[in-house]
């Protein structure tokens, strides 16, 4: 389970929670990609905060790739 947070002030500034997502074990899925949907937001920074460590995947570096899909606003 992870929490996604968005912020505008910088990497050490204030962040607001935009979603909490729970993922299934990727070994049991036909695709390694699992969506975490949230409402549209504008932010300069995104933070991913682990809430549970099923198997300590964050500590051992097993989550290798994050992909954020969306549109850049100018």
N, C-alpha and C positions, 0 to 999 in steps of 0.2 A: 504494500500500500504506500502511495506517495501523495504528497500535497504539492500542488503547483502554486507558486506565488509570483506576482507581477509587481514591478516597481519602476519608478522614473528617476529617482534621486541618485542612483549609482549602486555599485555592488554592495556597499555597506549601508545604504539608506533604508528607508521604510519600504516594506513590502506588504501587499494585501493578498489574501488567499483567493484564488480563482477556481480551484477544483481539488477534490480528493478522489483518487482513483485506486482501485484494487485490480490487480492483474492475476491471471491464472498462470500456472506453471507452464512455461514455454515448451517444455518437453512434451506436454500433453496436447499441444496445439498443432494444427496443420501449417500455420503461418507463425513466424516468430514475432509478427507485428500485432500489437494490441492498442486500440485507440483509447485516449483519455480525452473526452469531449468536455468543452466548457464554452460559456457564452463569449461573444466577441469582446475583446479588451484592447486598449492601447497601452503600451508600456515599452520602456527601453530595455528592461532587464527581466529575465525569467529565472526563477530559482526552483529547483526540484529538491524537496525535502523528504527523505525516507521516513515513514511512520512505523513501518514494521520491517524486520530483516529476515524474512523467511529464508533461511539458509545463508544469511550474511552476504548476499550478492553485491551490495554496495561496497562492503569492506574488502572483498576479494577482487573487485574490478570486473565482475561478470556481466554487468550491464555495459555493453560496449558502445551503444549508439542511441542517441535521441534524435528525433526528427520533429521539428515544429513546422506545421503546415499553416499557411494563411497568406494574407496580403499585407504588404508594407504600405502604410499610409505616409503620405508626404505632407 
